[in-house]
Amino acid sequence: MKSWNLGVKGCLGLKIEIHRDARGSFVKPFNRSWFQDLGLVFEPREVYLSTSHKGVLRGMHYQSPPHHHSKLVVCLSGAVCDVVLDLRGREALGKFASIRLDAADINAVFVPPGIAHGFLSLVDGSQLLYIVDSEYAPEFDNGVRWDSFGFSWPEEIRTVSQRDSNFLTLNAFETPFSEDGD
């Protein structure tokens, strides 16, 4: 596995090795030792799977302390423009980065606590696997409005949920996170 910093502290792009042969392919998207070698503490607790049509935007989601979490997001089919938004402290607040997650490349993104996450599906049938290190706590589930932090989404947005459209804008947001994401 290869990794690179996305420019938002703690957020990593990951290139996962694909083993191919006459039968097809085999991919291991998570290995605890790999993450330890990167200096990341990541103990998965839940796994989610989402499938989206082209033009669907989901985000920008996070869980507030004490139920905040890290997550590994892997594209299983299709392709998305994946975006991370820093919600930690004063200096980092509002910094964002994006990465194209594409099933053909089997790449992924690691998102630490204190970061909002969202994506725009670039094709029909984009499927994302989320591996998270906390259990979902609905009362701590929140977000920042997807169009309020200066990111230019690369394609037409066709569908956004009412919930995602009703999140506070970044300007109205008061962070529950410290500089290190707690």
For each residue, the residues with C-beta under 8 A, 3 or more apart:
1: 14 15 16 17 31 34
2: 14 15
3: 12 13 14 15 38 110
4: 12 13
5: 11 12 13
6: 11 12 13 84 97 99 109
7: 11 95 97
8: 11 84 85 86 92 95 96 97 115
9: 86 88 92 112
10: 110 112 115 181
11: 5 6 7 8 84 97 109 110 111 112 115
12: 3 4 5 6 38 40 109 110
13: 3 4 5 6 99 107 108 109
14: 1 2 3 72 107 108 109 110
15: 1 2 3 105 106 107
16: 1 27 28 29 74 106 107 108
17: 1 27 28
18: 25 26 27 106
19: 25 26 27
20: 24 25
21: 24 25
22:
23:
24: 20 21
25: 18 19 20 21
26: 18 19
27: 16 17 18 19 106
28: 16 17 31
29: 16 72 74 106 108 129 131
30: 34 35 42 44 72 131
31: 1 28 34 35
32: 35 36 42
33: 36 37
34: 1 30 31 37 38
35: 30 31 32 38 40 41 42 110
36: 32 33 39 40 41
37: 33 34
38: 3 12 34 35
39: 36
40: 12 35 36 70 110 112
41: 35 36
42: 30 32 35 70 72 110 133
43: 133
44: 30 47 72 131 132 133
45: 69 132 133 134 135
46: 131 132 134 135 136
47: 44 129 130 131 132
48: 129 130 132
49: 76 127 128 129 130
50: 58 127 128 130
51: 77 125 126 127
52: 56 58 78 80 119 121 125 126 127 128
53: 56 121 124 125 158 159
54: 121 122 123 124 126 158
55: 120 121 155 156 157 158 159
56: 52 53 120 121 126 158 159 160
57: 118 119 120 121 146 153 157 159 160 164
58: 50 52 61 118 119 161 164
59: 83 116 117 118 119 143 146 164
60: 83 85 116 117 118 143 144 145 146 149 164 167
61: 58 116 117 118 141 142 143 164
62: 68 87 114 115 116 117 142 143 144
63: 67 68 69 134 136 137 140 141 142
64: 67 68 140 142 176
65: 68 113 140 176 177 182
66: 140
67: 63 64 134 135 137 140
68: 62 63 64 65 113 114 134 140 177 181 182
69: 45 63 113 132 133 134
70: 40 42 110 111 112 113 132 133
71: 110 111 117 130 131 132 133
72: 14 29 30 42 44 108 109 110 111 130 131 132
73: 82 101 108 109 110 111 117 119 128 129 130 131
74: 16 29 101 106 107 108 128 129 131
75: 78 79 80 82 101 102 103 106 107 108 126 127 128 129
76: 49 103 127 128 129
77: 51 103 125 126 127
78: 52 75 102 103 121 122 123 124 125 126 127
79: 75 100 101 102 103 104 121 122 123 126
80: 52 75 100 101 102 119 120 121 122 126 128
81: 98 100 119 120 122 153 154 155
82: 73 75 98 99 100 101 109 117 118 119
83: 59 60 96 97 98 117 118 119 120 151
84: 6 8 11 96 97 98 109 111 115 116 117
85: 8 60 94 95 96 115 116 117 118 144 149 151 170
86: 8 9 92 93 94 95 96 114 115
87: 62 93 114 115 116 144 173 175 177
88: 9 92 93 114 115 175 177 178 179 180 181
89: 92 93 175 177 178 179
90: 93
91: 179
92: 8 9 86 88 89 95 179
93: 86 87 88 89 90 170 175
94: 85 86 149 150 170
95: 7 8 85 86 92
96: 8 83 84 85 86 149 150 151
97: 6 7 8 11 83 84
98: 81 82 83 84 151
99: 6 13 82 107 109
100: 79 80 81 82 107 122
101: 73 74 75 79 80 82 107 108 109 119 128
102: 75 78 79 80 105 107
103: 75 76 77 78 79 106 127
104: 79
105: 15 102
106: 15 16 18 27 29 74 75 103
107: 13 14 15 16 74 75 99 100 101 102
108: 13 14 16 29 72 73 74 75 101
109: 6 11 12 13 14 72 73 82 84 99 101 117
110: 3 10 11 12 14 35 40 42 70 71 72 73
111: 11 70 71 72 73 84 115 117
112: 9 10 11 40 70 115 181
113: 65 68 69 70 177 181 182
114: 62 68 86 87 88 175 177 178 180 181 182
115: 8 10 11 62 84 85 86 87 88 111 112 181
116: 59 60 61 62 84 85 87 143 144
117: 59 60 61 62 71 73 82 83 84 85 109 111
118: 57 58 59 60 61 82 83 85 143 146 164
119: 52 57 58 59 73 80 81 82 83 101 126 128
120: 55 56 57 80 81 83 153 154 155 157
121: 52 53 54 55 56 57 78 79 80 124 126
122: 54 78 79 80 81 100 126 154 155
123: 54 78 79 126
124: 53 54 78 121
125: 51 52 53 77 78
126: 51 52 54 56 75 77 78 79 80 119 121 122 123
127: 49 50 51 52 75 76 77 78 103
128: 49 50 52 73 74 75 76 80 101 119
129: 29 47 48 49 73 74 75 76
130: 47 48 49 50 71 72 73
131: 29 30 44 46 47 71 72 73 74
132: 44 45 46 47 48 69 70 71 72 136
133: 42 43 44 45 69 70 71
134: 45 46 63 67 68 69 137
135: 45 46 67
136: 46 63 132 141
137: 63 67 134 140 141
138: 141
139:
140: 63 64 65 66 67 68 137
141: 61 63 136 137 138
142: 61 62 63 64 167
143: 59 60 61 62 116 118 163 164 167
144: 60 62 85 87 116 148 149 167 168 169 170 173
145: 60 148 164 165 166 167 168 169 170
146: 57 59 60 118 153 160 164 165 167
147:
148: 144 145 169 170 171
149: 60 85 94 96 144 170
150: 94 96
151: 83 85 96 98
152:
153: 57 81 120 146 157
154: 81 120 122
155: 55 81 120 122
156: 55
157: 55 57 120 153 160
158: 53 54 55 56
159: 53 55 56 57
160: 56 57 146 157 164 165
161: 58 164 165
162: 165 166
163: 143 166 167
164: 57 58 59 60 61 118 143 145 146 160 161 167
165: 145 146 160 161 162
166: 145 162 163
167: 60 142 143 144 145 146 163 164
168: 144 145 172 173
169: 144 145 148 172 173
170: 85 93 94 144 145 148 149 173
171: 148
172: 168 169
173: 87 144 168 169 170
174:
175: 87 88 89 93 114
176: 64 65
177: 65 68 87 88 89 113 114 181 182
178: 88 89 114 181 182
179: 88 89 91 92
180: 88 114
181: 10 68 88 112 113 114 115 177 178
182: 65 68 113 114 177 178
